[in-house]
């Protein structure tokens, strides 16, 4: 994991488990939001077997770039690995958060880059979720889950990340290629 300052300056590296030990080390991450041509958003329910925040709903894909790996390339690679989905992504913004997983005791402390992409109907219909990563998927209208948090079974980062993704979609004249 790439350890960073709140301004995004690289400070070093740590193993995945060490970075998530309490109190949590600030590390680089991304949250990818994928929309279809109808404006629906892809959600995934994280596999229950994941070492932290398992079994909860989140955006299409969340992960961490490897040291030396470009952020967008990492996110596009992880979308393909977790969901069998190819999408071009653009950055919508960043935020820092810290959240404790009460089930595992692990801590997420991330400088989270929110990424947005749009896929064709064909790509949206051809998902192949990896059962090691994903228990379920759903295409939903963003308004139906806006502001959703842990009380509704969503990841603690979801509401803030979704707000950035939706703000980008409303204000950007550019959208990723289909």
Secondary structure in CASP SS format (residue, H / E / C, confidence):
PFRMAT SS
TARGET T0000
AUTHOR 0000-0000-0000
METHOD secondary structure of the structure
MODEL  1
X C 1.00
X E 1.00
X E 1.00
X E 1.00
X C 1.00
X C 1.00
X C 1.00
X C 1.00
X C 1.00
X E 1.00
X E 1.00
X E 1.00
X E 1.00
X C 1.00
X C 1.00
X H 1.00
X H 1.00
X H 1.00
X H 1.00
X C 1.00
X C 1.00
X C 1.00
X C 1.00
X C 1.00
X C 1.00
X C 1.00
X E 1.00
X E 1.00
X E 1.00
X E 1.00
X E 1.00
X E 1.00
X E 1.00
X E 1.00
X E 1.00
X E 1.00
X C 1.00
X C 1.00
X C 1.00
X E 1.00
X E 1.00
X E 1.00
X E 1.00
X E 1.00
X E 1.00
X E 1.00
X C 1.00
X C 1.00
X C 1.00
X C 1.00
X C 1.00
X C 1.00
X C 1.00
X C 1.00
X C 1.00
X C 1.00
X E 1.00
X E 1.00
X E 1.00
X C 1.00
X E 1.00
X E 1.00
X E 1.00
X C 1.00
X C 1.00
X C 1.00
X C 1.00
X C 1.00
X C 1.00
X C 1.00
X H 1.00
X H 1.00
X H 1.00
X H 1.00
X H 1.00
X H 1.00
X H 1.00
X H 1.00
X H 1.00
X H 1.00
X H 1.00
X H 1.00
X H 1.00
X C 1.00
X C 1.00
X C 1.00
X C 1.00
X C 1.00
X C 1.00
X E 1.00
X E 1.00
X E 1.00
X E 1.00
X E 1.00
X E 1.00
X E 1.00
X E 1.00
X E 1.00
X E 1.00
X E 1.00
X C 1.00
X C 1.00
X C 1.00
X C 1.00
X C 1.00
X C 1.00
X E 1.00
X E 1.00
X E 1.00
X E 1.00
X E 1.00
X E 1.00
X E 1.00
X E 1.00
X E 1.00
X E 1.00
X E 1.00
X E 1.00
X E 1.00
X C 1.00
X H 1.00
X H 1.00
X H 1.00
X H 1.00
X H 1.00
X C 1.00
X C 1.00
X C 1.00
X C 1.00
X C 1.00
X C 1.00
X C 1.00
X C 1.00
X E 1.00
X E 1.00
X E 1.00
X E 1.00
X E 1.00
X E 1.00
X E 1.00
X E 1.00
X H 1.00
X H 1.00
X H 1.00
X H 1.00
X C 1.00
X C 1.00
X C 1.00
X C 1.00
X H 1.00
X H 1.00
X H 1.00
X C 1.00
X E 1.00
X C 1.00
X C 1.00
X C 1.00
X H 1.00
X H 1.00
X H 1.00
X H 1.00
X H 1.00
X H 1.00
X H 1.00
X H 1.00
X H 1.00
X H 1.00
X H 1.00
X H 1.00
X H 1.00
X H 1.00
X C 1.00
X C 1.00
X C 1.00
X C 1.00
X C 1.00
X C 1.00
X C 1.00
END
